[in-house]
Amino acid sequence: MLETPTPAPRQTYLLVDGENIDATLGLSVLNHRPTPDERPRWDRITDFAKQAWGQPVTGLFFLNATSGQMPMSFIQALLAMGYHPIPLAGSGSEKVVDIGIQRTLAALEDRQGDVLLASHDGDFVPQVERLLDGDRRVGVLCFREFVSAKLSELTDRGLSLFDLEDDLGAFNAPLPRVRIIPLEAFDPLRYL
């Protein structure tokens, strides 16, 4: 008697646009280059991804290595947290991280699984839109007030937006953000 193979569990693919998250945090939220203590806790992001949809996560962290240098201590930390660092290099004019993520999103069209993208970038709209086929869950991890309006418009088609600070708790201390606060989430003690 032949045994039927057990199907692999459904997977969440977590694609991190590290440059975009870091730049948005530094330029738009903090108004200075983030220190290591001010950056997101990347392990909390993978934990959130696992809990959000209750399935295993493949974490892909895209880095720009065009300079020929890699931040080895950061790479080692990502590996220890279960991420697959993807250091990409290209010509000085290419947006290597964006191109790598776009290619990966396109490759996911032919695979089963759900997708979480950590970015604010509207350059991913065509690929994200194609993933919204009704058979998979697709979400963006971001600071809601800075996500591309084009990405935000896809929520009508089923895209979920998750706030890195409010929904994920990815930071050790409250960030100095000015944003719309739903009344039910307003905590006056945060401002006193």
N, C-alpha and C positions, 0 to 999 in steps of 0.2 A: 504494500500500500504506500503510495507516494504522499509525503507530507506537503501540505500547502505552506509555502514560506510565509512567515509573519511579515506583514508590510511594515516598512520603516515608519516611525512616528512622523507626523507632520512637523515641519521645521519652520522656524522663523529665521529669516536672513536679516541681520542687523548691519547696515552699511553706514559707516561713520565718515563724514566729511570733516575731518579734524581741523583743516585750515579754516573752513567756514565757521565752525562753532567757535574756535579760538578768536578769529577776527571779529565776529559779532559780539562776543563777550568783551573783548578788549576795547574795540572802537565804539560800540553802541551802548554797552551797559556800564563798564568800569571807567571808560575814558583814559585807560592806560593799559600797557601790556600786562596781561594777567600773570600773577605770580603762581607758582605751583599750588599754593594753598587756596587760590581763588578759582582754579580750574575745576571742571566737573570731576566727580568721582566716577571714573569709567566703569568700575565694577558695579556700581549702583545702576548704571544704564543697562548692563547685561542682565542684572537681577530683575529690573523692571521688565525687560523684554521677555524673560522667561515667565514671569508672573502674569503679564498682561494677557497672553493668549495660552498660557499653560502648556507650553511645549518647548523642546530643546531649541537652543539658539546657536547659530553660526555667526560670530561677530567678525566683520571685516573692517579694519581700520585703515583708511587710505591716507598716505603721506606723500608729500612732494619731496623727492630725493634728487631733483635735477642738479643740485649743487654738487652731487657726488658724496655728500655727507649724510649720515643717518644718526639721529639722536639715540645712541645705543642703550643708554639707561632707560629711556622711555620705551624703546622697542622691547627690552627685557621685561619691563613692567606690564606692557600689553600682553606679551606671551604668558606671563604668570597669571593674568586675569582671563586667559582663554581666548583672546582675540587672535586673529590672523593679521599681522601687520602687512600692508601692501605698499611698500615704498616704490613709487613710480618716478621715472625720469623721462624727460623729453627735451625739446628745444626750449629756449628761454621764453618763447612766445606762447607755447602751448599751456592750456589749463589742464595739466596732467591728472590731477585728482578728479576734476569734473569728468574728463574723458573716461577715466577708469571706472568711475561710478556709473556713468551713462552706459558703458559697455556691459557692466555687471547687471544693471537693471534690465537691459535688453536680453541678456542671457537668461535671466530669471523668468521671462515670459514663457519659456518652454519647460519650466520646472514647476512641480508642485511646491507649495509653501507660501508662507506669508512674509511680508516685507516691512521692515521699519528702516526709515532713512533719517539719519541725524544730520540735518542741514536746513538752511533757510533759503537756499538758492533756487531761483526760478528756472535755471538751466536744465533742471531735471523734469520739468512738467511733461514733455512728450512721453518720456519713458514711464513716469508714474501713472500718467493717464492710461497708457496701454495695459498696465498691471491691474487697473480697476475693472476687471472683467466679471466681477460677481462671484468668482470661485475662490478668491483669496482676500485676506484682510491686508490692508496697506495703511501704514501710518507714518507720520513725520514727527520727529523729536526736535523741538525748537524752543526759542523764546517766541511766544505767539505774536507779540507786537512787532517782531522783525521778520517773520516768515514772508516769503514772496506772496504778493496778492494773487498771482496766478496759481500758486500751490494751494493757497487758502480757498480759492474758488472751487477746488476739486472736492471739498467736503460735501457738497451737494451730490456728488457721485459716489460717496462712500469713503473718502479719505478721512482718516482720524488724525487729529493734531493733539500731541501730548507736550505739555510745557516741561522743559528740563528742570525748572525749579519747583513749580507748583505740583505737577503730577508725579515727577520722578524723584524729587528730593535729592537731586544730584550734587548739591553743594553743601558745604559744611556750615556756611553762614548765610544769612539773608543777603540778597544782592540789592544794590541801590537802583531798582527799576521803577519807572513810572509807567503804569499801565492801567487799563480798565480792570476793576476788581468787582466780580459779581458780589452783590450785597451779602448773600449767604456765606461767602468765603472771607468776608472782611473781618480781620482781627485787629481791633484798635490797639491791643498791647504791642503789636509790632512797631507802632509808630510813637509810642509813649516812652 
